[in-house]
Amino acid sequence: ECEEIIINHVCDFLEMQDALSAIKHWSGKLRHKGSITLIGSDAYEICKAFLNGELNILEFNQQMHGEFSAPWDVKMSHFTMEAACEALAALGLEISTKRLHKYNYTVKAVRP
């Protein structure tokens, strides 16, 4: 059992069903009072920045879909901070922290 698990942009590169299954699997490895932190690209913030003119179309596509610099550099699923919170809460975890930084979210949850 783990005290802390940090998932940094991993779910972005998994298909949605695989990402949700992985989050469930990782959450099951937490000890009581252990925490899991999800960090990823926030689809809402990226779209908002594009619509506000902060990102051009090339930057938008790179943020949403990856840079395609390698076969594995393709983003397959998109979360928002709220969707990440919902996914963790659905597993019975308590959300302790949620933050946005530019186009990325960080959500931390604790196993009761």
C-alpha positions as CSV (number, residue, x, y, z in Angstrom):
1,E,0.0,0.0,0.0
2,C,1.2,3.5,-0.9
3,E,1.1,6.7,1.1
4,E,1.3,8.9,-2.0
5,I,0.8,8.4,-5.7
6,I,1.5,11.2,-8.2
7,I,0.2,10.8,-11.8
8,N,1.7,13.5,-13.9
9,H,0.1,13.8,-17.4
10,V,-0.2,10.0,-17.8
11,C,-4.0,10.0,-18.3
12,D,-3.7,12.4,-21.1
13,F,-2.0,9.7,-23.2
14,L,-4.4,6.9,-22.4
15,E,-7.8,6.3,-24.0
16,M,-10.6,7.5,-21.7
17,Q,-11.7,4.1,-20.5
18,D,-8.1,3.0,-19.9
19,A,-7.4,6.3,-18.0
20,L,-10.4,5.7,-15.7
21,S,-9.4,2.1,-15.2
22,A,-5.9,3.1,-14.3
23,I,-7.1,5.8,-11.8
24,K,-9.3,3.1,-10.2
25,H,-6.3,0.7,-10.1
26,W,-3.9,3.3,-8.6
27,S,-6.5,4.4,-6.1
28,G,-6.9,0.8,-4.9
29,K,-3.1,0.8,-4.0
30,L,-3.5,3.6,-1.5
31,R,-3.4,3.0,2.2
32,H,-6.0,4.7,4.4
33,K,-5.2,8.4,4.6
34,G,-2.9,8.0,1.6
35,S,-3.2,10.5,-1.3
36,I,-3.3,10.4,-5.0
37,T,-2.5,13.5,-7.1
38,L,-3.6,13.8,-10.7
39,I,-1.9,16.4,-12.9
40,G,-3.0,16.9,-16.5
41,S,-4.0,19.2,-19.3
42,D,-7.4,20.9,-18.6
43,A,-9.5,20.8,-21.8
44,Y,-11.7,23.6,-20.7
45,E,-8.8,26.0,-20.0
46,I,-7.1,25.2,-23.3
47,C,-10.4,25.8,-25.2
48,K,-11.0,29.0,-23.3
49,A,-7.5,30.3,-24.1
50,F,-8.0,29.5,-27.8
51,L,-11.3,31.3,-27.9
52,N,-9.8,34.3,-26.1
53,G,-7.0,34.5,-28.6
54,E,-4.3,33.5,-26.2
55,L,-3.4,30.4,-28.3
56,N,-3.2,30.2,-32.1
57,I,-4.5,27.1,-33.9
58,L,-1.1,25.3,-33.9
59,E,-0.6,25.9,-30.1
60,F,-4.2,24.8,-29.5
61,N,-3.7,21.5,-31.4
62,Q,-0.4,20.8,-29.6
63,Q,-2.0,21.4,-26.2
64,M,-5.0,19.3,-27.0
65,H,-3.5,16.5,-29.1
66,G,0.2,16.4,-28.3
67,E,3.1,17.4,-30.5
68,F,3.3,14.1,-32.5
69,S,7.1,14.1,-32.1
70,A,7.0,10.4,-31.4
71,P,4.4,7.6,-31.9
72,W,3.5,7.8,-28.3
73,D,3.2,11.6,-28.2
74,V,-0.6,11.7,-28.9
75,K,-3.1,12.7,-26.3
76,M,-5.9,10.2,-26.3
77,S,-8.3,11.6,-23.7
78,H,-9.1,15.0,-22.2
79,F,-10.1,15.8,-18.7
80,T,-11.1,19.1,-17.0
81,M,-10.3,19.8,-13.3
82,E,-13.9,19.1,-12.5
83,A,-14.0,15.8,-14.4
84,A,-10.8,14.7,-12.6
85,C,-12.5,15.6,-9.2
86,E,-15.6,13.6,-10.2
87,A,-13.6,10.6,-11.2
88,L,-11.7,10.5,-7.9
89,A,-14.9,11.3,-5.8
90,A,-16.7,8.4,-7.6
91,L,-14.1,6.1,-6.1
92,G,-14.9,7.2,-2.6
93,L,-11.9,9.5,-2.3
94,E,-12.1,12.9,-0.6
95,I,-10.8,15.9,-2.7
96,S,-8.3,17.9,-0.6
97,T,-6.7,20.2,-3.2
98,K,-7.6,21.4,-6.7
99,R,-5.6,24.0,-8.6
100,L,-5.2,25.4,-12.1
101,H,-1.9,26.6,-13.4
102,K,-2.2,28.0,-16.9
103,Y,-3.6,25.0,-19.0
104,N,-3.0,22.3,-16.4
105,Y,-5.0,21.0,-13.4
106,T,-3.7,19.5,-10.2
107,V,-6.2,17.5,-8.1
108,K,-5.3,15.8,-4.9
109,A,-7.6,13.3,-3.1
110,V,-7.2,11.3,0.1
111,R,-8.5,7.8,0.8
112,P,-10.6,7.9,4.0
